[in-house]
Amino acid sequence: MNNFGGDWTKIKIEILVEYAKAYLSIMKDRTFFKLMYFDGFAGSGFIEKGKKADVKVTVGAARRIIEIAEPRPFDSYYFVEKDPVNFALLEKNTKEAFPKKKIYTICEDCNKKIIDLSNFLRDPKNSKVRTLAYIDPCGMQVEWRSIESLRGLPIDMWILVPTGLGVNRLLKKNGQISDAWLEKLEIFLGLTREEIEKRFYKKSATLFEEITHIEKEKDAIENSAKLYQSRLKEVFEFVSKPYELKNSSNSTMYHLFLTSNNKTAEKIGSEIVKKYNN
Ligand SMILES: C[S@@+](CC[C@H](N)C(=O)[O-])C[C@H]1O[C@@H](n2cnc3c(N)ncnc32)[C@H](O)[C@@H]1O
């Protein structure tokens, strides 16, 4: 069973479920569309928090979405989970627990399945499929090229971006970032190391362009959220305002965005986010 998270773990699920209900309500009478829910980091089905005597269990997003019956359920559910232990539990908690539902589970890397999803949606045979996706990683597992593959497709996607816990941590204050970390940032943001350095560091140089001092720009977390949002806007027509997930010391760990090619979707997503940010 997954063991992590604070109150924000529950809030991001509430945001997703509230949006899913609004989405299903709009789709209620559009029965010509086949609705698919795609979860790229599905977990085990339940989330545990706390130690031995005081363990609190939260129902994970996968089951919360399967349980929605009104205004209309999804027609199919596709769950991806890479960890074999979580995957075995996920199968038990979804496919086996809801045998009448059309549920697919796969133990794979999410990036591979996002690209498979985009190929599936691009196939004219599947032109009636509409997808709501939930991409809920704990770290920087999502590669930019996977997100890019979704360009122009009929998909609404909630995506959790590790701005504080991921990007900001790799951006060392003195600019001395290892090659491995720079490569991780490049794959995650889909930018070159020069572009990344330009965005996050101030350099002082002599008349002859010798670098004398490198300093990390202020507000790197907010800066990385803005950067990722602008990257998303290159792929999707609309991107919601983000929900900020903060820890108990009020530091931002993640930003959660909704992306879509539909204006109404963005409006609904931003309204839900606003409610929870307050
Ligand atoms: C934050 S948890 C997901 C929680 C889940 N959304 C829920 O509501 O219960 C992230 C999950 O992603 C899995 N994971 C990590 N890397 C992955 C990858 N590259 N592809 C797919 N799943 C991955 C982890 O094993 C973990 O169970």
Ligand as a Chemical Component Dictionary entry (heavy atoms), coordinates in Angstrom:
data_LIG
# 
_chem_comp.id                   LIG 
_chem_comp.type                 NON-POLYMER 
_chem_comp.pdbx_formal_charge   0 
_chem_comp.three_letter_code    LIG 
# 
loop_
_chem_comp_atom.comp_id 
_chem_comp_atom.atom_id 
_chem_comp_atom.alt_atom_id 
_chem_comp_atom.type_symbol 
_chem_comp_atom.charge 
_chem_comp_atom.model_Cartn_x 
_chem_comp_atom.model_Cartn_y 
_chem_comp_atom.model_Cartn_z 
_chem_comp_atom.pdbx_ordinal 
LIG C1  C1  C 0  1.842  9.576 -5.711  1  
LIG S1  S1  S 1  1.671  7.869 -6.009  2  
LIG C2  C2  C 0  0.111  7.752 -6.773  3  
LIG C3  C3  C 0  -1.063 7.788 -5.857  4  
LIG C4  C4  C 0  -2.380 7.575 -6.552  5  
LIG N1  N1  N 0  -2.624 8.590 -7.563  6  
LIG C5  C5  C 0  -3.523 7.534 -5.546  7  
LIG O1  O1  O 0  -4.375 8.431 -5.533  8  
LIG O2  O2  O -1 -3.550 6.571 -4.792  9  
LIG C6  C6  C 0  2.763  7.546 -7.305  10 
LIG C7  C7  C 0  2.796  6.098 -7.772  11 
LIG O3  O3  O 0  3.474  6.044 -9.017  12 
LIG C8  C8  C 0  4.256  4.858 -9.085  13 
LIG N2  N2  N 0  5.321  5.133 -10.071 14 
LIG C9  C9  C 0  6.555  5.670 -9.857  15 
LIG N3  N3  N 0  7.212  5.830 -11.022 16 
LIG C10 C10 C 0  6.378  5.408 -12.004 17 
LIG C11 C11 C 0  6.469  5.387 -13.437 18 
LIG N4  N4  N 0  7.565  5.811 -14.071 19 
LIG N5  N5  N 0  5.401  4.922 -14.137 20 
LIG C12 C12 C 0  4.285  4.502 -13.494 21 
LIG N6  N6  N 0  4.136  4.501 -12.150 22 
LIG C13 C13 C 0  5.166  4.958 -11.407 23 
LIG C14 C14 C 0  4.734  4.648 -7.661  24 
LIG O4  O4  O 0  5.035  3.280 -7.452  25 
LIG C15 C15 C 0  3.523  5.130 -6.848  26 
LIG O5  O5  O 0  2.658  4.068 -6.543  27 
# 
loop_
_chem_comp_bond.comp_id 
_chem_comp_bond.atom_id_1 
_chem_comp_bond.atom_id_2 
_chem_comp_bond.value_order 
_chem_comp_bond.pdbx_ordinal 
LIG C1  S1  SING 1  
LIG S1  C2  SING 2  
LIG S1  C6  SING 3  
LIG C2  C3  SING 4  
LIG C3  C4  SING 5  
LIG C4  N1  SING 6  
LIG C4  C5  SING 7  
LIG C5  O1  DOUB 8  
LIG C5  O2  SING 9  
LIG C6  C7  SING 10 
LIG C7  O3  SING 11 
LIG C7  C15 SING 12 
LIG O3  C8  SING 13 
LIG C8  N2  SING 14 
LIG C8  C14 SING 15 
LIG N2  C9  SING 16 
LIG N2  C13 SING 17 
LIG C9  N3  DOUB 18 
LIG N3  C10 SING 19 
LIG C10 C11 SING 20 
LIG C10 C13 DOUB 21 
LIG C11 N4  SING 22 
LIG C11 N5  DOUB 23 
LIG N5  C12 SING 24 
LIG C12 N6  DOUB 25 
LIG N6  C13 SING 26 
LIG C14 O4  SING 27 
LIG C14 C15 SING 28 
LIG C15 O5  SING 29 
# 
